[in-house]
Structure formats: C-alpha cells, structure tokens
Amino acid sequence: MVDLRPRLAPLLIGLLLTGCAASGNVQDIQPGERPDLETDEAGLWMKMDRAEADMRSSGKVVRDSQLQAYLEGIVCELAPDYCQDIRVYLVRNPGFNASMSPNGAMVVWTGLLLRCENEAQLAFVLGHELAHYIQRHSLKRWRDLRATTSGMAFFQFATAITGFGLVGDLATLGALGGVMAFSRDHEREADRIGLRLAQGAGYSGAEAAKIWDYLQREKDAADDGDGFIFFASHPPSDERRDTLAELATATAGEGRRGAEAFRRLTAGHRLAWLRDELRLRDYARMEVLTAHLLEAGDAPGAVHFLRGELHRLRGEEGDDGKAVAAYYAALKTRQAPAETYRSLGLVLWSMEKPREAQSAFRHYLRRRPKADDRAMVEDYINQLN
C-alpha cells in the first residue's frame, strides 16, 4: 500500500493555513474550469496536484494499457463533457475503494474491480465519484470542516497522521476518510446523479443496488468493519440499497451489464488481486468475497485455490478438510495455478496422508519443473518416503 502519511500531513497543514471563503452557494464545476488563484479552492487543487504527481510515479499504479483505456472509456461515456478533465489511476490495492479528488484525479483500487460483477456495477461507482467531483462536494465538505473544527483540533489530526498518533496506512486512510466523509445529503445526491449517469450511458440501473447489497454483506462479515476505508466516507446501508433499487425501477429500460468485456479485461489480474486480499488476513471477509465470485462464475480455478489458501492459513477446526475440498475443486478447472498442488500436498501431509501428499507434490513439480522451490519440495517428497 502506498504510504500516504508523509504527503497527507503537509496537505492538511497547508490547507489549514489557506484562506477560506465562506461556504455560500457553491456551483457545479464546469467542463474545463479551474478555480481562481486567489481562492481556497485553488489551494486545495495545488495540494492535490502535488499528491497526484507523487502517485503518478508510484509503483502501485497498474500498467495495463488495455485496462487503462477501458476505465477511461467508461468515464468518458458517463460524463463526456468532462472527459478531458479526468485522469484515472488504477492502483493495486486490496479492498473496495474509489475516490475523486477536486482537481480531477480519480483513483480506483484493484479491490473494487475484483468485487464488481460487471461493467454496469463499476460504472455506477465511477459515476458516483464523478458526481462528487461535478457537485464540488470535496470543497463543500472542506469548508464545512473548516467552519466547525478548531484550528488546534485540525492541527492535532494533521500531526497524528504523520505517525505519532496512528499506526499504519489503513489507520491513516481510515482517519482521513472519517474526517472528510461526505454528508448524507451529498451521498444521496451522488447516488442519484451516479445512477443517472450510468443509465444515461445505457447501463442497467438495477446493478447499482446489487453492489451496495454485496458491500453491506462483506462489511457485516469483516473482522473490522470500520477498517473498510470506502465505508468511512461512503457508509453503506439498507436504505441506500433500497433507494437505488426504487430509482432504477422507476426508470424505463433494462440497460446493459457488460459482463463479458469486464471479465475478459480483468481475468489476467484476478489471481494476483486475490492474493493481495489474502495478505490482509481478514478471513471472514475473504470467505464472503470468494463465495461472491463463485456465485458470479468468475475465474473459478483461481477463486477455489484462494478459498483453499484462506482455510489452510486460518487453521481453525475443520479448515483442513475445507482446504482440501477447495483445492480439488480448483483442480477440476483449467485455471488452477500450479501452486494448488503444492498447497494440497502440505495440507494432506498435516492430515497424515503421506501417499496423497507425495502425489500432489510430484504433480506440482511436473507443472513447474523450474520452480524456485523445487529442492525444498523434493525434500518434502523424500521425507514422506
């Protein structure tokens, strides 16, 4: 994960010292518009421009020209008038998150793409973020925060995220999300506009409610629901899901889902993104995520393998049997990675099934004859003799 602490503290302290206009009646941003240099909004843009420059050169940005063009194409379909003003960055990071900076930089996490079933769901989320940008919600929230928070309290928050008060990037981002959370009115407005943008581009509006319903299920299962960064500024609720479903139903037309193109362009990344999720060691959330992907029929070989991995690593009662079942399910597909055999061998060994374990290890070496761990696996086989 990108360490944002060194750049967030100067951002917040700098904005604290910037003159702030009264909230007033903030108008929608117009295509091609930039704020006047003497305004507090210009100061906000300047700080975000610097943060964007740092992120642009980050090794976390996914370098996939086809996928990049695909995301940019969706944004331009959703808001063609603003197409030239938006820069999209796909960042390799687990967890569901997307954000829209007031200067036009949109950040999309790979964990978001992993959880979407189709292009229509992704389009709604991106439309929601575009609505925050068009409506200048960040500026409105910033001015409200400045008007209601004492300078000392804000300074304490800024210094805390440098590492004195918060530990780890997840805590940093969660704290920032909590402070900069949009109001309920802003969220309702972004939902309504995002749905309108998605449906205007021909997408199925019914998919908006589905993604929110899934996110609520994952949050409920999570070991730490408050640690889900996107929820800090975009709280899910049954009310939001139901409202989106009603709004979609009130609009005529089915709309497209775009599942085939979405899966084709993300398929090659799914295994790596699932591994990223597993590293969080939030096994309850991982169970919900993998079950969700299996229901959608998405990359079953990789998903079954990672489901086996979560049971193997969690190691609770009954997990060995669940891991073995998941590995065998993966091996019935053509997409199972070679590591499936190695992990299967380790679990079978722990279950005191030496012959089956040896067979699994040998299958692994046949699939990966030049594996870096070949000597170690050969030693496993010798020990099992």
LOSENU-205950 format. One record per atom (N, C-alpha, C, O, CB): residue in one letter; x, y, z. Coordinates in steps of 0.02 Angstrom, whole numbers, plus 50000, padded with zeros to 5 digits. Glycine has a CB too. Layout:
BEGIN
AXYZ...
***
This chain:
BEGIN
M500424994050000M500005000050000M500445006250000M500955006550034M499525000150061V500235011149962V500605017449959V500595020850026V500065021650056V500325022049904D501175022950050D501205026350115D501025033750103D501415037550075D501925025750147L500435035650126L500185042350114L500345047150172L500215053150166L499455042150103R500605044650226R500695049050284R501155055050270R500985060650289R500985045150341P501735054050237P502175059850226P501855065250182P502025071050189P502825057650195R501395063350138R501105068350094R500445071050120R500245076550101R501015065550025L500095067150163L499455069650188L499545075050241L499145079750244L499045063850217A500055074450282A500145079450335A500285086450306A499955091150327A500715077450380P500765087150259P500855093850229P500225096250194P500075102250194P501435093750181L499855091550163L499235093450129L498745096650178L498475101950164L498925087450096L498635093350234L498145095750281L498375102150317L497985106750327L497975090450333I499015102250336I499275108250370I499265114150322I499095119750341I499985107050397G499465112950259G499455118350210G498755120950199G498665127050193G499745115950144L498275116550196L497585118850186L497325122450247L496915126950242L497135112950170L497565120550305L497365123950366L497565131250364L497215135550391L497675120450427L498145132550333L498405139450331L498135143450272L498275149450266L499155139250329T497765140050228T497495143450169T496865147350187T496445144750223T497355138450112G496805153450161G496205157350174G495595153750148G495615150750094G496255164150142C495045153950185C494455150150167C493875154750155C493695158850197C494285145050221A493565154050096A492965157950081A492375155050118A492385149250138A492835158150005A491865159050127A491265156450158A490955151150113A491045151250053A490755162150171S490605146450145S490325140850107S489885143350050S489985141349993S489935136250153G489415147650065G489005150750014G488655145749969G488535139949988G489425155349972N488495147949909N488165143849860N488675141449809N488835144949761N487595147749825V488955135449819V489465132749776V489135129849714V488705125449718V489895127349813Q489335132249656Q489045129949593Q489405123749568Q489985122449586Q489075135549540D489075119849525D489395114149494D490005116449455D490015121849426D488895110449448I490525112149454I491105113849414I490925112849340I490575108149323I491715109449434Q491165117249298Q491025116949227Q491595113549190Q492165113849213Q490905124049199P491455110449133P491985107149095P492555112049079P492445117549055P491705104249029G493165109849093G493755113949080G493895119349131G494385122949124G493685117149014E493485119849182E493565125249231E494125123749281E494215118049302E492905126349269R494485128949299R494975128749354R494815134449401R494595139749378R495715129049327P494925133649465P494755138949512P495205145049507P495785144449486P494765136349583D494945150749527D495355156849528D495925156049578D495845152849631D494915162949547L496505158749561L497105157649601L497055160449672L497405158049716L497695160849566E496625165349683E496585168449749E496105164849796E496005167049853E496375175549742T495805159349774T495295155949815T495585150249855T496125147649840T494725153349770D495215148149906D495415142349945D495385136049903D495765131349914D494965141650007E494935135849854E494885130049810E495525129249769E495745123549758E494295130749763A495835134749748A496465134249711A497015131249755A497425127349731A496675141249686G497015133049820G497495130049865G497385122549873G497865118749876G497455133349933L496755120549875L496585113449880L496815109749817L497095104349822L495825112549889W496705112749759W496925109749696W497685109149695W497955103949673W496675113849636M498045114249717M498765114149715M499045108349756M499495104749733M499055120849741K498775107349815K499005101849857K498845095149825K499265090649827K498685102349927M498255094549795M498075088249764M498485087049701M498625081249684M497325088149748D498675092249665D499105091549607D499775088349627D500045084049592D499225098249573R500035090649685R500675087849709R500605080549729R501025076349713R500935091949768A500055078949763A499935072049783A499845067549721A500075061849720A499315071549829E499505070249670E499405066449609E500065065149574E500165059649547E498925070249562A500505070049573A501165069049541A501555063449576A501885059549542A501575075649543D501515063149642D501845057749679D501545051049661D501895046149650D501785058949755M500875050849658M500535044549644M500675042149573M500735036149561M499785045349654R500725046849526R500825045049456R501455040949446R501475036549403R500865051449413S501975042349486S502605038749479S502655032749527S503165029449531S503185043449492S502115031349562S502115025949611S502125019149576S501815018249524S501505026449657G502475014449605G502485007649579G501825003949590G501744998449564G503035003849611K501365006949626K500715003749638K500215004849582K499705001449579K500425006349703V500365009449536V499915010749480V499965004949431V500515003249409V500085017549445V499405002049412V499384996249367V499544998649296V499215003249270V498694992649369R500034995649264R500244997449197R499954992349147R500304987749125R501024997749191D499324993149131D498974988849083D498604993449036D498084996249054D498484983749119S498874994448976S498604999448931S497884997948911S497485002548904S499034999948869Q497714991648901Q497034989848882Q496544991248938Q496004994048927Q496994982448862L496724989348999L496284990449056L496234997949070L495695000349088L496544986749118Q496775001549063Q496775008849073Q496305012149023Q495895016349042Q497485011749066A496355010248960A495925013148908A495185011348921A494745015348908A496135010648839Y495075005448947Y494395003148963Y494085007549017Y493515009749011Y494404995748985L494455008849071L494205013049125L494085020149102L493575023249118L494695012949184E494555022849064E494475029649038E493875030048992E493515035048991E495115031849001G493765024748953G493185024648908G492525024848946G492055028148924G493215018448865I492485021249002I491875021349043I491755028349070I491195030849068I491925016149101V492285031449096V492215038249122V491955043049069V491525047249082V492885040849150C492225042349009C492025046848955C491315045448931C490965050048908C492505046248896E491095039248937E490395037648921E489925040648973E489385043148957E490295030048917L490135040449036L489725042849090L489665050549089L489125053249099L490005040649157A490205053849076A490215061249078A490635063849020A491185066349031A490505063849146P490375063448959P490775065448900P491025072648902P491565074048876P490375064448838D490645077048932D490855084148934D491465085148978D491835089948969D490285088448958Y491575080549026Y492125081249073Y492705076449057Y493185075849095Y491875079949145C492655073049001C493135067748984C493855070248986C494295066749012C492985065048914Q493985076248961Q494665078848958Q494925081349026Q495515082849034Q494705084448908D494465081949074D494655084749139D494845079249190D495115080849243D494095088949167I494695072949175I494765067549223I495375063249206I495455061149148I494135063149225R495805061849255R496355057149248R496205051249293R496095052049353R497045060449266V496215045249264V496045039149301V496675035349319V497105034149275V495565034649260Y496745033449382Y497325029449405Y497065023049437Y496695023149486Y497755033549456L497255017449408L497095010949437L497675008949482L498235007949458L496955005549382V497545008449546V498065007149596V497975000049623V497424998149643V498045012349653R498514996349625R498474989549651R498454989649727R498954990649761R499084985349627N497854988649752N497744988749824N497134984549841N496624985049806N497664995949850P497174980349892P496594976449912P496064980749945P496214986249970P496794970749959G495444978349945G494904982149975G494514986149923G494784987949871G495164986750029F493884987349938F493454991049892F493544998549904F493395001049959F492704989049901N493795002049854N493865009249862N493935012749795N494245010149748N494475010849906A493645018549791A493735023249735A493665030149764A493285031149812A493215021949677S494025034849737S493975041749762S494075046549705S494385044949654S494495042949818M493815052549714M493845057749663M494115064049695M493795066949739M493145058949631S494695066249673S494985072449700S494665078449667S494435078049610S495745072549691P494655084149702P494345090149673P494695092649611P494405096649573P494315095549724N495325090549599N495685092849539N495585088349479N495885089549426N496425093349555G495165083049486G495015078749429G495385072149427G495335068549378G495155082249367A495765070549480A496115064149483A495665058849515A495445059549572A496785064849523M495525053649477M495105048149503M495555042249517M495945040049475M494545046249452V495505039549578V495895033749598V495425027849607V494925028249644V496295035149664V495585022349574V495185016249578V495635010649603V496165009449574V494865014449509W495425007349656W495815001749682W495644995249646W495074994349625W495705000949758T496134990949638T496004984549606T495504980349646T495144976249617T496654980649597G495484981349712G494994977749752G494284979449733G493834975349743G495104979249825L494164985449706L493504987249682L493324983149620L492784980349616L493464994849666L493794982749573L493664978849512L493564971449529L493164968049496L494244979649463L493914969049580L493834962149599L493134960549624L492884955049614L494344960349653R492814965449655R492154964349685R491574965749637R491014963449649R492084968649745C491694969449584C491164970849536C491044964649493C491524961249473C491344976949491E490424963249479E490244957549437E490254959449363E490344955149320E489564954849455N490164965749349N490094967749279N490244975249272N490364978749321N489384966149253E490244977449210E490394984449194E489874989249221E490034994849240E490454985249119A489244987049223A488714991449248A488814993249321A488714999049340A488024988049239Q489024988449362Q489154989849433Q489744994649439Q489724999349479Q489294983349471L490264993449400L490844997849402L490655004849379L490875009849408L491414995149357A490235005249327A490025011749300A489645015749352A489715021849357A489595010749238F489225012449392F488865016049444F489335019049495F489265024849514F488355011449478V489825015049518V490305017549568V490705023449540V490805028449574V490785011949590L490935022849478L491305028349447L490855034449436L491075040149445L491615026049380G490225033149418G489755038749411G489625042249477G489555048349479G489105036249382H489595038349530H489505041149597H490095045749614H489985051249640H489455035449650E490705043649599E491295047749613E491305053949567E491495059349590E491935043749603L491115053149505L491075058949460L490565064049486L490665070049478L490885056649390A490025061649516A489525066149544A489825070349600A489685076349605A488915062349569H490245067249642H490575071049695H491005076649664H491035082149690H491015066449739Y491335075049609Y491765079949575Y491355085549545Y491495091449557Y492195076549521I490845083849506I490445088849471I490095093449521I490035099549509I489925085449426Q489855090549576Q489495094449626Q489955098049675Q489725101649720Q489025089949664R490605097249666R491115100349710R490995098549784R491055102849828R491105108049701H490825092249796H490685090149865H491305090749910H491235092349969H490435083049865S491905089349882S492505089849923S492615096949949S492785097950007S493125087549883L492495101849905L492575108849925L492045110649978L492205113950027L492505113449864K491435108349968K490905109850017K491065106750084K490975109850136K490225107349991R491295100450082R491465096950144R492065100350178R492075101150239R491615089550131W492555102350137W493145105750165W492945112150201W493185113450256W493655107250110R492515116150170R492315122450201R491895121150263R491965124850313R491925126650151D491475116250262D491085114550322D491545112350379D491445114150437D490575108950306L492055108450361L492525106050411L492915111850442L493015112150502L493015100950381R493135116450399R493495122250424R493055126550469R493305129550517R493755126450366A492405126750454A491955131050492A491765127950559A491575131550605A491325132350452T491815121350566T491585117950627T492135114950668T492005112450723T491085112650608T492765115050644T493315111850680T493815117250701T494005121450661T493655106550636S494025116950763S494515121850787S495185120650753S495355114950734S494585121550864G495575125950747G496235125350717G496675120450753G497035116550721G496565132050715M496665120550820M497075115950859M496875108750846M497315104350839M497035117550933A496225107350844A495995100450832A496215098050764A496425092350756A495225100050839F496175102450714F496375100450647F497125099450644F497365094750611F496155105750596F497505103650678F498235102850679F498415096250713F498875092850690F498565108750716Q498065094450766Q498205088150800Q498075082250754Q498445077350754Q497785087550863F497545082750715F497405077350667F497965076850616F498195071350600F496725078450633A498175082550589A498695082650537A499345079650563A499665075750528A498815089850512T499535081350624T500155078650652T500075071350670T500565067450667T500385082750713A499475069350689A499365062250707A499505057650648A499805052350658A498645061250731I499295059650588I499375055050532I500095054750506I500235050850462I498925057150477T500545058850534T501245058050516T501545051950551T502105049950536T501645064350533G501175049050597G501425043050629G501435043450705G501545038350738G502095041550604F501305049350733F501325050050806F500715046850839F500765044050894F501385057350826G500135047450806G499525045150839G499215039150807G498855035350839G499035050550841L499355038050741L499045032550705L499595027950680L500135030250661L498605034950648V499455021550680V499955016650659V499705013150596V499175009950598V500105011550716G500075013750541G499905010050481G499485014050433G499125018550452G499545003850500D499555012250369D499215015850316D498465015150319D498095019850304D499465013450249L498215009250340L497495008150344L497185012950394L496655015850381L497345000950363A497515013750451A497255018450501A497285025550475A496825029450486A497655017950566T497825027250439T497895033950412T497325035550364T496995040750370T498555034750376L497215031050317L496695032150267L496005032050299L495565035950280L496735026950212G495905027650348G495255027350382G495105033850419G494545036250418G495245021550430A495625036550452A495525042850488A495375048550440A494925052650453A496145044550529L495735048850385L495605054050335L494905053350307L494545058350299L496125053750278G494695047150292G494025046050266G493495048250315G492985051050295G493935038850248G493615046950380G493125048950430G493055056450435G492505059050443G493305046150496V493625060050432V493605067250437V493295070450375V492905075250380V494305070050448M493465067750316M493225070650254M492595067350228M492425068150170M493775070250202A492245063550270A491645060050248A491125064950222A491005070250251A491355055950306F490825063050167F490305067250139F489675066750181F489565061750216F490155065250066S489265071850179S488645071850217S488155066850186S488245064650129S488335078850220R487635065150223R487125060650197R486795063650135R486635060150087R486585059150250D486695070250136D486395073550078D486855073050017D486625071849962D486245080950093H487505073850028H487975073149973H487975066049946H488015064949885H488685075149995E487945061149990E487935054149969E487305052549929E487335049249877E487995049450029R486735054949953R486115053849916R486145057149848R485915054249798R485505056449956E486415063149846E486475066749783E486935063049735E486785062449676E486735073849795A487505060549761A487975056949718A487675050349694A487795048349638A488625055649756D487295046949737D486945040849716D486465042349659D486465038849608D486565037749775R486075047549668R485565049149617R485895051149551R485685048849498R485115054849643I486405055449554I486745057649493I487145051949462I487145051049401I487205063649509G487485048049504G487865042449478G487425037449442G487615034749390G488235038949534L486835036049470L486365031549437L486125034449372L486055030949322L485765030049484R485985040949372R485755044249311R486295044049257R486145042849198R485555051549326L486925045249276L487465044949228L487545037949199L487635037149139L488125047249261A487505032949243A487575025949220A487015024049172A487125021049120A487595021149279Q486405025649192Q485835023949149Q485845028049084Q485645025549031Q485175025049186G486065034249089G486125038349029G486625035548979G486565036648918G486315045349047A487115031849005A487605028648961A487375021748939A487745018148904A488275028148996G486765019848958G486485013548935G486575007648981G486435001948961G486765011848871Y486825008749043Y486935003249089Y486305001449129Y485855005649137Y487495004949137S486274995349152S485714993049193S485744996349262S486234995449298S485714985349200G485235000149280G485225003449345G485144998649402G485335000149458G484675008449347A484854992649389A484754987749443A485404985449473A485414983149530A484364981849416E485964985949436E486604983549461E486874987949518E487284985749558E487114983249405A486644994249521A486874998749575A486684996049643A487094995949689A486595005749565A486054993949650A485824991349714A486194984849731A486314983449790A485074990149712K486354980849681K486684974449694K487384975349724K487574971749769K486744970449629I487764980249699I488434981149726I488404983749797I488824981749837I488834986049682W487934988049813W487864990349882W487644984749929W487874984349986W487364996149886D487204980449904D486984974749944D487574970149960D487654967850017D486434970849908Y487994968849910Y488584964749922Y489054967949972Y489304964650018Y488944963449857L489184974349965L489644977850010L489404977550082L489804976950128L489734985049989Q488754978050092Q488484977550159Q488614970650189Q488794970050247Q487734979150160R488544965550148R488674958650172R489404957750190R489554954550240R488464953450118E489844960550150E490554959950166E490734963750229E491124961450270E490984962350107K490454969650237K490584973650297K490334969950359K490674969950411K490244980450291D489744966850355D489464963250412D489914957350432D489954955650491D488764960750396A490234954250383A490644948450398A491354950150419A491704945950447A490674943950338A491574956250406A492264958150416A492454957850490A492054959250534A492404965050388D493094956050502D493354956250570D493344963250598D493244964350658D494064953350572D493454968050553D493444975050574D493084979050520D493394981650474D494174977850584G492424979450526G492024982950476G492214990150468G492164992950414G491304982450492D492434993350523D492625000350519D493275001350481D493435006950461D492695003250589G493654995850472G494284996450436G494204996650360G494684997550324G494724990850454F493584995650336F493454995950265F493445003250245F492965006850258F492774992450246I493985005650212I494105012750202I493525016050165I493335021650183I494745013750164F493255012850114F492735015850075F492135017650118F491785022550105F492525011250018F492005013650170F491425014750213F491515020850258F491025023550284F491285008650255A492135023050267A492245028950309A491925035150279A491665039350316A492995030050320S491935035650213S491645041450180S491025039850139S490685044350114S492155044750137H490885033250130H490295031250092H489925025750131H489925020050109H490495028750021P489625027350187P489315022150229P488765018450193P488305021550167P489045025150292P488805011650190P488275007750158P487685007050205P487765007650266P488545000850138S487115005850178S486535004850220S485995001550179S485985002050118S486285011450251D485524998150214D484964995250179D484545000650145D484254999450092D484524991150228E484525006550177E484125011950149E484405014150081E484025015450035E484105017950197R485065014550075R485375016450012R485225011249958R485055012949901R486125017450020R485305004949976R485174999549928R484454999849904R484324999349844R485324992749960D483985000549951D483275000649933D483105006649890D482705006249843D482835000449995T483395012449907T483255018549869T483515017849798T483175019749750T483575024549902L484115015049790L484385013949723L483955009249683L483845010249623L485105011349728A483715003949715A483274999249681A482635002549657A482395001349602A483114993249726E482355006849700E481735010449682E481865015249624E481465015749578E481455014149742L482425018949627L482585023649574L482695020049507L482475022449455L483215027649592A483025014249510A483145010449449A482495007749420A482395007649360A483635004749462T482055005449464T481415002649442T480985008049409T480615006549362T481034999549500A481045014149433A480635019549407A480865021749337A480505025449303A480655025549454T481445019449316T481715021349251T481585015849201T481735009949214T482465022849255A481305017549144A481145012549094A481775009749063A482285013149058A480685015549040G481735003449040G482295000449004G482724996049048G482854997649106G482715005848973E482944990549019E483364985849056E484084988349062E484364988349117E483354979049021G484374990349007G485074992549008G485554986749003G485364980949014G485214996449072R486184988148986R486684982948977R487084981949041R487144986449083R487154984648920R487354975949048R487754974249106R488504974249090R488914976049132R487554967449133G488684972349030G489384972449009G489824967549045G490404969049060G489664979149017A489564961549060A489944956749100A490514953649059A491064952649086A489484951149125E490404952248996E490914948748956E491544952848948E492094950348960E490634946948888A491474959048926A492074963248917A492434964448983A493044964448986A491874969948885F492054965549035F492344966849101F492764960849124F493334961749147F491794968349153R492494954849118R492864948949140R493464947549096R493984945349121R492404942949141R493404948749032R493964947448987R494554951849003R495124949549002R493744948448913L494434958149018L494984962849030L495274962249101L495844964349112L494734969849019T494904959449147T495154958749215T495394951749231T495714950649283T494624960849265A495234946849188A495374939749204A496104938549220A496264934849267A495164935349145G496564941449181G497274940149192G497544942849258G498094940949278G497654943049136H497174947249290H497394950249353H497074947049415H497294948249471H497244957649353R496564943049405R496154940849462R496554937049515R496484938349574R495594936449437L496984932549494L497364928649542L497804933149584L497834932349645L497794923449506A498154937849553A498594942349591A498194946649638A498404947849695A498994946849542W497614949049617W497204953349660W496914949349718W496844951949774W496644956449620L496754943049706L496514938749761L497074937549812L496944937449872L496254932049733R497674936649788R498244935749834R498324942049878R498474941549937R498904934349794D498234947849848D498274954149886D497764954149942D497914956149998D498174960249840E497164951949927E496634951849978E496814946950034E496704948450093E495964949749946L497094941250015L497264936150065L497784938750114L497784936850173L497514929850032R498234943050091R498764945750134R498484949950191R498834951150240R499254949850093L497864952350184L497554956150239L497374951750298L497274954150354L496934959750213R497344945150286R497184940250338R496494941550371R496384939850429R497734940350392D496054944550334D495364945250357D494964939550326D494644940350274D495054952350338Y494994933750359Y494744927650329Y493984927650322Y493714924850274Y494954921750370A493634930850369A492904931050365A492684934950303A492244932850266A492604934150428R493004940550292R492854944550232R493044940750169R492694941050119R493214951350234M493614937250172M493854933450114M493364927950096M493264926450037M494544930550127E493054924950146E492554919750133E491964922650094E491714919650047E492304916550198V491734928550115V491174931850081V491374933650010V490984932549963V490944938150119L491974936250001L492204938349935L492254932349888L492004932749831L492884941849940T492574926949910T492654921149865T491984917949850T491874915649794T493124916049896A491534917749899A490864914949886A490504919249834A490154916649790A490454914649951H490584925749840H490274930449793H490534929249722H490154929149674H490414937749815L491194928349715L491494927349649L491284920549620L491184920049559L492254927749654L491214915549662L491004909049637L490274909249614L490104906149564L491084903649692E489854912849651E489154913649630E489114916949562E488684915349521E488774917749682A489574921649550A489574925249486A489914921149431A489914923249373A489934931949494G490204915449448G490554911349399G491194914349374G491394913249317G490104910049341D491524918149417D492104921949397D492754918349416D492884917249475D492094928849429A493164916649364A493824913549374A493804908049428A494154908649478A494334918949394P493414902849418P493324897849471P493954894449493P494024892749552P492834892749449G494434893249447G495054889949467G495434894049518G495644891449570G495494888749407A495534900449503A495894904849549A495514905849614A495814905949668A496024911549517V494854906549609V494454907849669V494454901749716V494534902549776V493734909649650H494354895749688H494374889749730H495064888949763H495104887149821H494204883449688F495594890449725F496264889949753F496344894749812F496584892749865F496794891549700L496144901049803L496214905749858L495754904149916L495924905549973L496074912849833R495194901049902R494754898849957R495094893249996R495044893050058R494064896349929G495454888949961G495844883849995G496394886950037G496524884750093G496144878949945E496724892050010E497264895350046E497014898650111E497354898350162E497584900550002L496424901750108L496194905050169L496044899950224L496174901150283L495554909250154H495784894050204H495664888850255H496324885950281H496394884650341H495224883150226R496804884950236R497454882250257R497804886950306R498074884750356R497904880950196L497784893350291L498134898250332L497764899750397L498074901050448L498254904650294R497104899650394R496724901150455R496814895650506R496914897050565R495984902050439G496784889350485G496944883750528G496464882450585G496664879750637G497604884750556E495834884250577E495344882750629E495094875550622E495244872250572E494744887750626E494714873250670E494454866450668E494034865450605E493584869350590E494044864850731G494194860150569G493824858650508G494104861950446G493874860450390G493124860550516D494584866550453D494844870150396D495264865750349D495274867050289D495264875950419D495594860750376D495994856350332D495554852950280D495714852850221D496364850950374G494994850250303G494534847050256G494244851850206G494174850150147G493964843650294K494084857850228K493814862950183K494344865050132K494184866250074K493564869150222A494974865450154A495514867350109A495604862150055A495654863749996A496174868350148V495614855750075V495694850350026V495134850349975V495254849649915V495724843550062A494514851249999A493944851449954A494004857249904A493844856449845A493294852049993A494234862949928A494304868749884A494864867649833A494784869549774A494454875049926Y495414864549854Y495964863249807Y495744858349752Y495884859449693Y496574860549844Y495384853149771Y495144848349721Y494644851649674Y494634850149614Y494814842249756A494234856149701A493764859749657A494144864049607A493944864649550A493284864149700A494694867149630A495094871249585A495404866949530A495424868949472A495644874849624L495644861049549L495994856649501L495524853749449L495754851249398L496344851149538K494874854049461K494394851749411K494314856849354K494004855349303K493724850449444T494584862749365T494554867949313T495214868249277T495704865049297T494374874949344R495234872149224R495854872949186R496274878749210R496844879749189R495704873849112Q495984882749255Q496324888849276Q496704888249342Q497014893049364Q495834894349282A496694882449373A497024881749438A497774882849431A498084879749387A496884874749469P498074887149472P498804888149468P499174881949493P498904877949531P499014894249509A499794881149471A500184875249491A500254874849567A500304869349595A500874875549459E500264880649600E500334880749673E499784876949709E499854875149768E500354887849698T499234875749674T498684871949705T498924865149728T498754863049783T498094871149656Y499334861749687Y499594855149705Y500064855649766Y500034851449810Y499964851949646R500484860749767R500944861349824R500564862449889R500714859249939R501434867249812S500084867049888S499684868249948S499284862249969S499224860650028S499224874149938L499014858649919L498644852549934L499094847449968L498894844250016L498354849549870G499714846849942G500194842249973G500334843950045G500394839550087G500834842049934L500404850350061L500544852450129L499974850750176L500084848450232L500684860050132V499364851750153V498784850350197V498714842850206V498584840450261V498134853250168L498784838950151L498734831750157L499284828850203L499154824150240L498774828450088W499864831750201W500414829750246W500214830950318W500304826550361W501064833550229S499934836850332S499724838350401S499154833850423S499054832750483S499514845650407M498774831150376M498224826450391M498464819250394M498064814650401M497664827150340E499134818350389E499454811750393E499214807150336E499014801450347E499314808450460K499234809850276K499084806050216K499684806550169K499674810150120K498424808850181P500224802750186P500864803650151P500844802050076P501144805650037P501374799350183R500494796650056R500474794849985R500134800249944R500374802149890R500124788149976E499564802549968E499204807849932E499614814249930E499614817849880E498514809149966A499964815749985A500384821749987A500954821249937A501094826049901A500664822750058Q501284815349934Q501824814349885Q501574815349814Q501894818649773Q502124807349893S500994812449800S500714813049733S500594820349715S500734822549659S500054809049728A500324824249762A500184831249750A500834835149737A500864839249692A499804834349809F501354833749777F501994837149768F502304835349699F502584839749667F502484835249824R502244829149678R502514827149613R502144830549556R502444832549506R502484819449605H501494831149564H501104834649513H501334841949508H501374844849454H500344834249529Y501474844849565Y501714851849566Y502364852549527Y502434857049486Y501804854349638L502834847949539L503484848349505L503414846949430L503804849649390L503974843449536R502934842749411R502824841649340R502544847949306R502714849549249R502344835849329R502114851549343R501834857749316R502344863349316R502334867749273R501214859749355R502794863249366R503284868749374R503994865649379R504294865949432R503134873149437P504254862749325P504904859349329P505484863949348P505994861649374P505064856149263K505414870449336K505944875149353K505744879549413K505974885249419K506114879649292A505334876949456A505104880749514A505684882649559A506144878649569A504574876749554D505664888549586D506204890849631D506254886549694D506784885849723D506084898149651D505684883649714D505684879549775D505724872049760D505534867949801D505054880949815R505984870449701R506004863349681R506394859149732R506164853749751R506324862649612A506974861449753A507384857549800A507004856349865A507044850949894A508044861149815M506644861349889M506274860649951M505704855549943M505604851449987M505984867449974V505344855849887V504794851149876V505054844049868V504744839249891V504394853249815E505624843349834E505934836649828E506114833949897E506064827949909E506554836949783D506334838449942D506494836350009D505864834050046D505874829250085D506834842050048Y505304837450034Y504664835350063Y504504828250041Y504304824050082Y504094840250042I504594826849976I504434820149950I504874814849982I504644809450000I504524820049873N505514816449990N505974811650022N505784810450095N505824804750118N506694814250019Q505574815650130Q505374814750200Q504754810350205Q504664806750255Q505234821450232L504324810650155L503704806750157L503804799450136L503334795450142L503204809950112N504394797650112N504524790750092N504514786250154N504614780250148N505204790050055
***
